[in-house]
């Protein structure tokens, strides 16, 4: 038998090791992207920004950055809008088959993306919508919707229905209650949801592979296409940009969450 | 303030429309029209037997199941201690562990796959370490084979397992464990007879969600695997993009979809829908 102290120490060491293993690959790519060597080596012998220069100097990569942001913003707006309405209904109303509707709304993240991608491609090819950016954004909003729903349902649960009732009693219309009570109170959650919807679209690869065509390649699609040929160091610079966007989004979310928790000390 | 059913329906309508127009209708249309191309029911059945039992597809189905199982088990073994620690610590340690899970979780799959391609390459860090320690005499092939696929997929899926397990573990009332200790149970007994049974449903949910995601995986095995690790999702992509054999892609999709949805139905009995998302 191990003593409890030894066991606790071993568990702690194991957890530290695993956490290190989870974080290390991402950190290593970010560091290696600043390498000045001819091929990707870690630790790098010299440092430079040459891979960034090559990345940002290439018009195709620049186009991919623009595509990614454009599609991400459109997808985020659409998913947040639809998701907010649906989340409000899910939190405030009870209706038959609610569990089924809830499970159904989440299926786009469960069904393998390849299946969704092939099916949307099948539809898009017939409608002439392949490589149309707003259409790619609509497709992305489908997979971002479940993410938005989960975040907004939990945000809306913290909005006390009594406040809405009180506003109604004092003569506020439904729209007024929505605009002056629900939306302000749920706002940090809405911003978080929009952020994660953006991130979902920004990082989405499989649907984009099928829908992008040549004209609308996003960053992940460009990475995919070039990785099929070789593991080149420019990708480290591109990856670092994606990691930076994720880190930024998580940072903003953490700040918002602090505010959200600060606003409702009881919950 | 409670909403009427009609109001709820109107609010849900746009989201449901998106779901129908871009998910249910396209999948239904793709499957029905591609399979209808094959002819009568008898012909469809014959073709299904032909395709699904053929060497390449049969092997990929076996591969998919085997890789899915191995990856799921690995994420469970590696994820359990991390989730346990996460459910027991507070303050800065909690934030630190959470960050190590959430940052990879929200980083693009292709970036995480690329990171491991860099680490596992012939001149990569892992080989340098193995050589440096004298464990091997020449670089080991860790990429473009099953080892690479399993390492890559385990890494990508570990956060899903950890977050699902954590949801179950944080719901355990610590007073139950204190009570067991107070009545003379050893830590091992408390773990085995109180904590484990109370978190078992989380383990089932974590295993199901990880397996569901693993069998539909495409990006990581396509980039990190060799010709022996072709998974069914990769074959579906190839049939559509390269050979444009829609009927054959549709038949494989039916199998993958049926397995996924069945497991998802079981999963939703064990977990609140969306638990693993956040």
Interface residues (C-beta under 8 A of the other chain):
Chain A: X1 X4 X7 X11 X12 X14 X15 X18 X19 X20 X22 X23 X25 X26 X28 X29 X32 X39 X40 X41 X42 X81 X82 X83 X85 X86 X88 X89 X90 X92 X93 X94 X95 X99 X101 X102 X103 X104 X105 X106 X107 X108 X109 X110 X111 X112 X113 X114 X115 X116 X118 X119 X120 X121 X122 X123 X138 X139 X141 X142 X145 X146 X147 X149 X150 X151 X153 X154 X161 X164 X165 X168 X177 X196 X199 X202 X203 X205 X206 X209 X210 X220 X223 X224 X227 X228 X231 X235 X236 X239 X242 X243 X246 X247 X249 X250
Chain B: X1 X2 X3 X4 X5 X7 X8 X9 X11 X12 X14 X15 X16 X18 X19 X22 X23 X25 X26 X27 X29 X30 X31 X34 X78 X81 X82 X84 X85 X96 X97 X99 X100 X101 X102 X103 X104 X106 X107 X108 X109 X110 X111 X112 X114 X115 X116 X117 X118 X119 X121 X123 X124 X125 X155 X158 X159 X187 X188 X212 X215 X216 X217 X218 X219 X223 X233 X236 X237 X240 X241 X246 X249 X253 X256 X257 X260 X261 X264 X268 X273 X274 X277 X278
